Amino acid sequence: MASKNAEKPSSDGSARAVRGASLLILLQVGSRAITFIANQLLLRFLTAQLLGVATQLEVYYLSVIFFARESLRVAIQRQDDLGGGDASKKNGGTNKSAQAVVNLGYLSTALGIPLALLFGRLYLGSLGESTLASTPYLVFSLYIYALAAVLELVSEPAFVVMQTRLQFGTRAAAEGVATFARCTVTLGTAVWGAHRGFEAGVLPFALGQLSYGIGLLLVYTWQGAGLARAEGFSLFPTRLTAAPPKKGESTAPKKPDFALSYFYRPTLQLASSMMAQSIVKHVLTQGDTFLVSILSTPTAQGVYALANNYGGLAARLLFQPIEESSRSYFSRLLAPAPSPSPPPHPLAATSLTSLLKLYTLLSLLITALGPTAAPLLLSLVAGPRWASSGAGATLAVYMWYLPLLAFNGVLEAFVASVATEAEVHRQSAWMGAFSLGFAGAGYVFLRVLDWGAEGLVVANGINMACRIVWCWVFIAGYFRARAVGFGIGEVLPRPVGLGAAAVAAAVVKRITLVPGGTPLGVRQVIGELFKVAAVALPLLGVLILSERQFLRDSYQALKGRRQKAT
């Protein structure tokens, strides 16, 4: 009977976690859809230079937020239960576990203020006089971004305590309200300025980010105050003391559990140890943005930002969910077990090979048709001015980068599922080396060859290819050590499919007009897209026929797993 009672909270927590994850996925899709629509309207009032400067300000904002709270958030999620929950509330005491989380949340605010000043000073020092002179309200907008970052960090104490309570609904409401406010204010300010003849520069972006921070703060504070009353803790920093020794324990003096009587020491130490890893992670994540801001002009930065946003949208909506599901699937499948029956490794190799083969077939479609279709679609949704600014050509090159993103995501998800701690450290060292190579390639393509935003995409592709090779060698060694076959031949498409993709790419390039110096009208663009579709259908048919056995086997395997799960 006791075991059933013990299992119930765990199952309830798992169910809440699943529901919360689903809610956050829906929120992610919805917020990106709202942001995407707002950005399409906003592009009509922007130049490439303004978009480039806005991207720099966003990197400044994200850097302040990331360094101030990332390691603390991860450490707080792993904090032990300190007790003092319902029992303390009934006795008029303090919910010590929740209060310790709230206190640690205030460290993010304390870190954010000096970081905002430091990074702001560094950013202003990196700007050229021409950028300052040609961008209205740039310095004032930087101050607003700093204020927005601090306001978002002020909401951190309420956020982290609600996150530990799996209050995903509150997070969805807060981010939904904040995203809607940011899009409305940004777009409204830009439209108002355009109609009044007011040169607002990047001020709409700054005001929009400020409204985002205010929205988060209001919702989290309101909901957090209710949770604090219900569970018996305060949203303000409160002094805490170490628990008295239990009956039978030694009464000898112990090292205090709380630093300065406010901050739970083990969590604080874990956060400190994770700070260096967070710095490396942020540099790797934002490395392309840092590089383009150093080596190129604001106009090139705006062109790259636009291409990255459109190309990355497909990656985030299509490839990222598959990557996250793969990580979860392989982690469960290959989890250590006393005597697995049957051995899971052949199934893991088959599943990974099938997924990579599907990505290969999808990549043939993307690389054969995408470089031609992408500039046309950009001209349709963003206007001919952007398509002729170089963004169309950059987006065309990005179509070759998308398959690399897809393959790397799945391969790194598998590595993360099976790698030991030492292997993860080794991977991090190699990632750092590849990043140095990326910086060198970026210098050559941007400064020596003057390829602009297109050169940055190529440099990113080289970096991603290196990471793919490392992961492939690791995974091949992993399966080889377990006497399981895993080869590149099983991932490659049939020669008929490769030939069809090459012919389709040549045909669509020959018969289609791509926006360039002379902008195309809407009807012309739609007509050219119909030409691309006319070539896409035969190519798709050839791929399906040539790979029909593989597609049939994949469908049967997926159908069998679904029936087994139900």
N, C-alpha and C positions, 0 to 999 in steps of 0.2 A: 504493500500500500504506500509505503514511504517512497519507494522508487518511482511510482506513478506520479506522486506529487512533485517529486524532484524534476521529473521530465517535463512537466507541464509548463513551467516558466520558460524552460529552454525552447520548447516548441513554439510557445507564444512569441518569444523574442525572434525566433527564426522567421515565423510568419510575418511579423511586423517588419523585419528587415527586407523580406522579399517584396512585400507591398510597398515599402518605402523606396526600394530600388526601382520598381516599376513606375512609381509616381515621379521619381527624379528623371527617369528616362523620358517620360511624357513631357515633363517640364522642360527638359533640355531641347527636345524637338520643337515644342511650342515657342519657347523663348528665342530660339534661333530662327524660327519662321517669322516671328514678329520683327526681330532685328534685321533679317534679310530684306523683308518688305520695306522697312523704314530706310535701309541703306540704299535700296534701288531708287527711292524717291529723292534721297539726299544727294545722290551722285549727280543729279541734274544741276545742282547748285555749287558743285565743287570742282576744283582743278586738281591735277595730279600733285602739285606742290603742297596744297593744303592738306590733302589726304596723307601725304608723306609726313608732314609735321604732326598731324593728329596721331599717326602711328607711333611716332617717337614719344609723344606725351602719354600714350597708352602704355608703352613699355616702361616709362618712368613710374606710372601709377602701379602697374602690375609688379614691378620690382620692389617698391615700398611694401605693398601688401604681402608679397611672397616671403620676403626675408623677415617680416615682422611676425608672421603667424604660422607659416607652414610647419616648421619643426614642432612648435607647441601644439598644433592641432593633432599631429600624428602621435605625439607623446601622450596627450590627454586621452586619446582613444584607448591607450593601453594602460591607463592608470588603474591601480587596485582599488577595490571598494574599501573605503575607510570606516564604514559603519556610520552610526549616528543618523539613520534615516528616519523611519516612522516612529521608532521608539523615542528618539530625541524630540521629535515634534510634539508627541503626546506629553512629554515632560517639560515642555517649554524650552527645550534646548535648540541646538543648531544642527541641521543636516550637514554633517562634516564633509561627507564625500562630495556633495553638490557645491558646498561653499569653497572647497579646495579648487574645484574646477573653475568657478567664477573668479577666484583670486588670480589663478594662472592666466585667465583670459585677459586681465588688465595688463599683463606684461606685453601683450601684443600692442596695446595702445602706447605703452611707455617706450617700446622699441620703435614704433612707427613714427613718432614725432621727430626724433633726431635723424632717422633714416630719410624722412621726407625733406628735411633741410639739407642733409648731405648730398643726396642724389639730385636734388634740385639745383644745388650749387654746381655740381659736376656737369649737369646737363646744360645749364646756362653758359658755363665756360667752354663747352664744346661747340656752341653755335657760332656760325660765322655772321659777320655784320650784314651780309646780303640777305640771309634768312631772317634776321631780326627786323630788317627794314621792310622786307616784302611781305611779312606775315603780320597782319593787324592783331593786336591784343595777345601776342604770344606770351609775354612775361606774365601778364595778368591771368591768362588761362592756366599757366603753370601753377600759380598760387591757388587757383580754384581746384586744380587736380590734387594738389597737396592737401587742401582742406577736405576734399571728397575722400581721400585715402584715410585720413585721420577719423572722419565720421564713420566710415565703414568699420574701422578697427575698434571704435568705441562700442559697436554692437557685438563685438566678439565675445565678451563674457556671457551674454544671453545666448548667443549662438552655440557655444561649445557645450553649455550645460544641457541645452535642448537636444543637441546632437547625441550626447551620451544617453539621453532618454528616448532616442529613436523617434523624436518628434518631427518626422519628415513632412507632415502636412504644413507645419509652420514654416519650414524652409521653403517649400513650394510656394506658399502664399507670399512670403517676403521677397523671394527672387522674382516671382511673377509681377508683383506690384512695382518693384524697383525697375525691372526691365521695361515695363510699359511706360513708367514715368521717364526713363532715360530716352526712349525712342520718341516719345511725344515732345519732350522739351527740346531735344536736339533738332528734330525735324521742324518743329514750330518756330524755333529761333532762326533757323536757316531760311525758312520761307518768309518769315516776317522781315528779315534783313534784306532779302532779295527784292521784295515788293517795295520796301522803303528806300532802296538804294543805299543801304547801310553795309559797309564792308566789315562783316563780323569776323572774318578770318577763321580761327579754330575755336572761337568763343562758344559756338553751339555745342561742340563736343565737350568742352569743359563744363558748361551748365548742365548738359545731359548727365555727365558722370556725377556731378554734385547731387542731382536729383536722385540718382541711383543710390548713393550713399545715404541720403536722407530717408528714402523709402525703406531700405534695410533696417536702419536704426529705429524707425518708428514701429515697424511690425515686430521686430525682435524684442524691443523694450516692452511693448504692450503685452505680448504673449509671455515673455520671460517673467514679468511682474506677477502674472497670474500663477505661473508655475512655482515661483518663489513663495507666494502665500500658501499654496497647496502643500508644498513639501517642506516648508520651514527653513528657508535660507534667505540670504539677502543678495540683491544684485549689485550691492556696493562691496568693496573690499572689507573683509571682516577678519579680525585676529583669530587664529586657531592655535590650539595647544596639542601636544602629544597626548595620546590616550594613556590613562593610568595603568600600571601593571595589573594583569589579571591575577586571580587567586592562584597561588603556587608559583608565580613567576618571580624572578630575582628582582629585588628592589634597588639594585645598584644603578647609579646614574647612567642613562642612555643618551646616545647622540640624538638631538631633537629631530623629529620627523619633518619639521617645518622651518624653512629658511626665513629669518626675520619674522617668525611667527605667522606668516601669511601663505607661503608657497610650499607645497608638498615637495620635499627634497628629492625623492626618487624620480618623480616625473620631471622635475627641473633638470636633473642630471641627464636623463634620457634625451630631453629636448636639446640640451647643450651638445651632447655627443652627435646628434643628428643634424646639427646646423651645417657642418662642412658638407655632408652629403646633399643637403638641400641647395647649397650654393652651386655645387657641380650640376645638380639636376636642372636648376634654373638656367644656368649658362648653356647647357646642352639644348634645353627647350627653346630658349630665346636667342640662340647663337646666330641664326640667320638674320634676325632683326638687328642685333648688335652690329653685325658685320656690315650690313647694308647702310646703317646709320653712320658708320665710320668712313666707309670707302666710296659712297655714292652721294649724289645730289638728292635734295628733297623730292624732286620730280621723279627720279628713278625709284625712290623709296615708295612713293605713292603708286606707281605702276606695279611694283612688286607686291605691295600690300593688297591691291585689288585682285591681281592674279592669284595670290595666295589665299585670299578669302573665298573666291569662287572655287578654285581647285580644292582647297581644304574643306569646303562644305561637303563635297561628295565623300571625301575621306572620313569626315566626322560622322556623317549620317549613315554611310554604308559600311565602311571598313571597321570603324571603332567598335560598334556593337559586336561584330563578329570576333574581333580581337579579344574583347572582354569575356565573351562567352567561351572562346577557346581556352583562355587562361583558366577559367573556372572548370571547364570540362576536363582538361588534361591534369589539373591539380587533383581532382577527385579520382580520376582514372588511375593515375600513377602514384597515388599516396602510398606510403610504406604500409605493408600489411604482413602478418605472420606467414601466411601461405596462400597467396592468391591463386585462385582456380576459376577459370583458366588464366594463364599469365596475361597481364594487360598490355604488354609491350607490343606484340603484333597488331593488336587492335589500335593502339595509339599510332603506330607507324602508318597503318592503312588510313586512319582518319586524317592524319596530317597530310599524307600524300594526296588524298582525294580533295582536300580543301585547297592545297596548292595548285592542283591541276585545274580546278574550277577558276582560281584566280588567273591562271595562265590563259585560259580561254577568254575570260573577261578582258584581260590585258590586250589580247589580239584585237578585240573590238575597239578598245579605247585608243590604242596607238595607231590603228589603221584609219579611224574616222575622226577621232578627237582633235588632232591638230588642225583639221579643216573646219570642223563643226564649231569648235570652241570660240574662235573670233566672231563667227556669225551670231552665235547665241549671245555673246557679250555685246555686240552691236545692237541686238534686239532689246536686251534688258537694261543696259547701261547707257545706250545712246551712241551714235556714230563718233562723237568726239573722243570717247574713251577707246573705242576700237582702233582709231587712227593715231592714238597717242603712244602706241607701243605696247599697251596692255594686251591687245589681241595676240600679238606675236609672242609675248611672254606667256600668256595662257596656253598657247599652242605648244610651247616647249614644256609647260607644266603637265601636259597630257602624258608625256614620257616619264615624268617623275611620279605620277599617281600609282602605277603598278609597283614601283619600288616601295612606296609607302605601304601598300597593301601587303606585299610579301614580308617586309620587315616587321610589320605589326604582328602577324601570325607567328613568325619564327621567334621573335623576342618573347611572345606570350608563352610559347612552349618552353623556351629556356628558363623563363621565370618560374615555370611550374615544376621543374625538375632540378635546377641548379642548386648546389650546396652554397653555403655562405662564402667559402673560399673561391668558388667559381664565379659567384656574383661579383666579388671584389676584382677578380681577374677581368671580367667583362667590363667593369667600370673603367679599369685602367686602359683597356683597348679603346673604349668609347672616347676617352680623353685624347688618346693618340689620333684617332680618326678625326676628332674635332680640330686638332692642330692642322691636319691635312686639309680639312675643309677650309680653314682660315687661309692657308697657303693658296689653295685653288681659287678661293674667292678673290684674293689679291691679284692673281694672274688674270682672271676673267674680267674683274671690274676695273682695275687700274692699268694693267699692261695692255690687254686686248680691248678694253672699253666696250664690253658687251652689255653693260647696264644690268637691268633686272633679269634678262635672259641668262647672263653669266652666273648670277646668283642661284638660279634654278639648277643650272648645270653643276655648280659646286655642291649644292645640296644633294643632287643625284649621285655624285661621286662618293660623298660621305655615306649616303644610305646604302650604296652598293657594297662598300667596305663592311658595314654592319651586317648586311645580309650574308656575305661570305663568311664572316666570323661565326654567325649563328648556325649556318649550314654545316661548317666543319665541326662545331660543337655537337649538333644534333646527330650527324653521321657517326661521330665517335661514341655518342651515348647509345645508339642502337647497335653499333658494331660490338660494343662490350657486352651486349645482351643477346648476341647472335641473331639479330633481326635485320632483315634487308631494308635499306633505305637509300635509293639512288635517284639521281637527277633525271635519268631516262624515263622514269614513271611519271614525272611531272610535265615533261615537254609534250606539246601537242603533236598530232600526226603531220607528216610533211604536206598532205593535202590542205590542211587548215592553214599552215604557214604560207603556202603558195597563194591560197585564196586571199589571205590578209594582205600580202604584198601587192597583189593585183588590184584589190579594192582600194588600197591607199593611193596607188598610182592613178587609178581611174577617177577617184573623187577629187584628187588634186587637179587633174586636167580639165574636168568639166565644170568646176565650181569657181565662182568669183569670190575672193576673200576680201573683206574690207581693208583698204589701205589708204593711199593718198586721197582717193575720191570716195567719199562716203556713199553707202548704199541706202536706198529708201527701205521702208518697212516691208513693202511688197516684194522688193528684190531680195531682201534677206530671207523672207519666208520661202520664196521660190528656190533659193540656193539650198536651204535646209531640206526641202523636198527632194532635191537631187541627192543629198547625202543619204536621206532615208531610202531612196531607190537603190543605192549601192549597198546599204546596210542589210536589207532584207535577203538578197542572195548570199551575202557573206555569212549571215546568221544561219541560213539553211545549210550551207556547206559544212559549217562547224558542227551543227547538230547531226548531220548525216555521218560525218567522219568520226565523230566521238559518240555515236549512239550507244555503243556497248558500255562505255564508261558512264554515260549519263543514266542509262537504265540501271546499272549496278548501284550507282549512287542513290538513285531514287528508291530502289528496293531496300537498301541499307537504312536509309532515313525512315522509310515507312515501317520497317521492322522495329526500329528503336522506339518510334512513337507508340506502336501497339504494345511493346513490352513495357513502356513507361505507364501506360494506362491499364 
